[in-house]
Amino acid sequence: MDRLIENSSPQESANNGETVIAEEICETDSTCNLGTDFDYNRKIVWFNVFGFVVLHVGALYGLYKGFTEAKTITVLWAMAILWLSGLGITLGAHRLWTHRSFRAVLSLQIVLMILQTVAGQNCIWIWVRDHRQHHRYADTDADPHNVRRGFFFSHMGWLMSRKHPLVIKMGHNINMEDLNADPIVMFQKKYYNPLYFLLAIYIPVAIPVYFGNETWSTSLLICYFTRYIIALHTTWSVNSIAHIYGYKPFDKNILAVESSFVSLVTSGEGWHNYHHVFPWDYKAAELGTPLQVSTHVIDALAHFGLAYDLKQAPTNMVNMFEYVC
């Protein structure tokens, strides 16, 4: 359902006047006084709302099936797909393609593209654009999931409503030239829908059926619905929990916080106050911070020559921020 993120294109906004409003609010990025307009009324996208309801009902039923009648191999397979697809987000969409915090050989790029597709959180190009925009305009109306609008909105409500005019306006300022020149990213973007059906639905569901003698219905509920909804909520927790509940050792003037819980469920993406200060650091956390599974995976890949040019913030720079803040 994260694939429904594109719920308001610039063309659509021009038709309903939102682009004009955005122009009136802000002429240029450099002169705009960004903030949060709490009087702005968002337009609900009922198709997305219905889709999320269906997904959650299916996920809950799949959870019930997993505890009552599903074969053990089905549950274990769903858990494996959940974790591996998560790496497609943390290593691929986030640390590699969004922040360019390390480089990967061609074979690893292809694998991460496949795993990111399995995660089903839209194509890499759109994921990266939204996340770069989040960093550039964090916690303002130009942030796609502005946490100042509340926990639910930053968690998943932003996917159920039309984008704020400033999100559309400022989205054009995000530099995507590197991804436009990336053949793997552009291939996935062009063929995302068939790739999604094949990699995120059919193959994960078919394997327990053909190799574990599971029923199609049970496998669909567990390996797609339940697995998918858990993956979405873990990713969304970075947008919500990791901007509200935690501490700020590096920059007390931003809303992003350090969250052990989010780091646990996302394999290391919860050290968010650090990450917003040092977004280019491949560790996405201070050296020595626990619960950094994604970092350990990158280190292992680097050991075998699959990942290289790992960027990280110098220790003296990190210590300076801790001392100042």
N, C-alpha and C positions, 0 to 999 in steps of 0.2 A: 504493500500500500504506500510505502515511501515513494513508489514510482509515480504517485499522483501529486507529487510536490509541485509540478509545473501547472498549478491551477490558475495562473493568471499571466498570460503573455503580454508583452508590450502592446501588441495589436489589440488584444482584448481591452487593455486599460485605456487605450486611446478611444475606444468605442464608448466606454462608460465615463470618460472624463478624468480618470485617475492620473494619466500622464500629464494633463494640463495642470492638475492640482500639484503634482510633484514639481513641475517647472516653477510654479508660483512659490512653492515652499523654499526651493533651493535652486539658485541659478547655476552655481558651480560647486564642486566638491570642496574646494579650498575656502570658500566664503560661507559655506552653509553652517549654521549653528544647530547642529543635530541634537536631538533630545527625544523625549517620549511624550506624545500627545495623547493623554489619557481620555480625551473627549472623542477621539476617533472611533467610529463604529465600524467594526469589521464585518464583511459579508461572508456568511457561512456557505461553504461548498457542501451541499447536502449529499452529493454523490460520494464524496470522500468520507463523510460521516457514516453513511450506510456501509461503505466498504470496510471501515475500521470495526464497525459493530459485527459484521459477518466474520471478519478475521478473528476477533476476540472470542466470539461464541465458538467458532471452530477450534480455537486454541484451547479453550477450557474443556471442550468435549474431548479433545486429543489428550489433554492432561489426565482426564478421567480414564480414558482408554489405556494410557500408559501405566496406570496403577492397577488396572483390573484385568485386562485381557491381552494386551500387546505382548509380543514375544520380546525377550530380553535383547536380542540382537537388533531389533527395531529401535528400541530406546537408546541403546549404545550408539547406533549409527546416527541417530538424530543429534545426540550430544556431540559426536565427533564433527558432524557437519556444522553444527552451531559454532564450535570453537574455531574450526578452520575458516569458515566464512568470516568470522570475527577478525581473523588476521588479514583478510582481504580489505577490511576497513581500516584497522589500526596501522598495519604496515603499508598497505597499498594506497588506498584513497587518502588517508590522512598524512602519514609521515613521508611517504615517497612522492606522491603526485601533488598534494596540496602544498606542503612546506619544503619539498626538495631537500629534506634533511639527510638523505643518503642517496646513493645511486645503486642501480640494480642491473645485472646482466639481462640480456634479452629473455632468456628462459625463465628467470624469476619474475620479470615483468608480466609475461604471459600467464604464469601461474597465479600471480596476485590479481590480474584482471579477471581470471576465471573465478577465483574465490570471492572477489568483490561483487561479481555478477550473482553468485549464489546467495550472497547476503541480501540482495534485492532492495538496496537502498538507493535506487536510481543509478544511472550510468556514472562513470567516474567523472566525466566532464561537468555534469550538473552538481554532483556531490562536492567537487573541488571548488566550483564557483561559489556555491552557497557558504562553504566553510571559510574561504578566503574573505568573503564579504562579512561574515560573522566576526572575524578577527579585525578587519579594517574599521568596522563601525559597531563594535561590540556594545551591546546594551543600549542601543538607540533604535529609533524607528526604521533605520536603514539596515538593522540586523534582522535577518529572516526569522530568528526565534528569540527576539528581545525578551530577556528574562524580567525586565521591569514590568511587563504586562502580566506577570504571575506565573506560578509554577506550572499550571496546566498548559498555558499557552506555549511556554518555552519547551515543555516536554513533548506535546503532540498537537496541541490546539492550532499551532501555526500551519499544520498540514490540513486543517479542516476549514480554512478561511482564505479569502483572497489576500494576496500580498499587499502590504502597505505601499502607497505610491512611492515612498522613498526607497523601499527595497528594490522596486523596479527601476527607479531613476539611478540609484547608486550602483546597481548591478552592472550597468554599462561601463563603470569605471574600473571594474576588476580585470586585471591583465590575464588573459587566457592564451596568449600567443604560444607559450610553451606546450600547452595541451593541443592547441590547434595544429601544431607541427609534429605531434606524437602519433604515429600510425596505429599503435595498439589502442590508445584511448579513442581515436576517431573511428576505428573499426568497431569497437564496442558500442560507441554512441550511435553509429549508423544501423547496427543490427541488434540493438539492445533487446527489443521485444522478443524475437525468436530465441536469442541467447538466454534470456531470462526464463522463458518457458522450458527450454531444454535443460539448463544448468541448475536453476533454482527450484523447479517443480518436478519435471519428469524423471530425471536421473536420481535425485535424492529419494523420490517416492518409489521408483521401480526397483531399486537394488534390494530392499528388504523383501519385496514381493518375489523376485526371481531367485534370490539367494538365501532367503530366510523363511520362505513359505508363509509370508505375512499376507493378510488381505489388503486389497487396494485401498479400501475405505480407511482402515486403521492406519496404514502407512501414510496416506494423504494427511490425515488429521494430525499425526505425530510429527512426521518428517517435514511437513510443510507448515501447517497452521501453527502448531505449538512452537516448533523450532523458530519459525519466522517472527512470531510475536515476541518471544523472549529476546531474540536478537535486536528487534526494534527498540524494545524498552531499555535494554542495556545501553544502546547507542544514545537514545534520547536522554538517559540519565546524565550524560555529560553536559547537555544543554540546560538541564534543569537543576538537578541536585548539586552538580559541581559548579554552579553559579550562585548557590544559596547557602548550603549547609557545609561549613568547614572553616578553615583558618587561612590567613593571608600573610605568609612570611616574606614575600618578595615585593608585592605592590598592594598596599591597603586601599588605593584609590580606585581599584577596579572591582567588579563583582565576582570574578572567577576565584574559586577557592581550591584548597587542597582537600581531597576526600578519599579516605582509605576505602570506603565502601565502593565508590565508583571505580576506583583502581582495581578492586577485587573482581568486580563483575565485568570489567572491560579489558582485562589483561594489561592494566597499567595506564589507562587514559585519564585517571582521576586527579592527577597532580596538576590541576588546571591553572592555579595562580602562577606557578612556575612556567607552564606552557605558554600562557599569554604574554609573559615577559620575555621568554626565550623560545619563540615558536619554531626556530630553525634547528633546535637541538633534537637529534634523532632519538634521544632517550625520553623526551617529553616529561622529564622529571629530573630533580637534582640527583647527582651521583650518589649512590648508596640507598636511595629510596626503595623500600620494599614493594612487593606486588608488581614488579615490572617484567611480566612475562614477555610482552611484545619486544622489549629491549633485549632480553636474553635471546629471543629468536633471531633478531637482527644480528646480534653478536655472533651467534652460531653460523648464520649465513655468511657473515664477513669472514669467519674463520675458514670457510670452504671457498672463498673467493666469489661468492654469488652476490654479495653486497659490498660496496666499497665507498670511499669518500664520505665516511660518517662524520657529520658535523656536530659539534657540541660546544656549549658555552664554556669559556675558560673559567677555571676555579676561582681566580681572583675577581672576575666579573660577577660571578654568582655570590661570592662572599661580600662584595661591595653592595649589592642590592639588599642582601639580608641585613647588613649593618645599617644602611640608610633607612630601611623600612622598619 
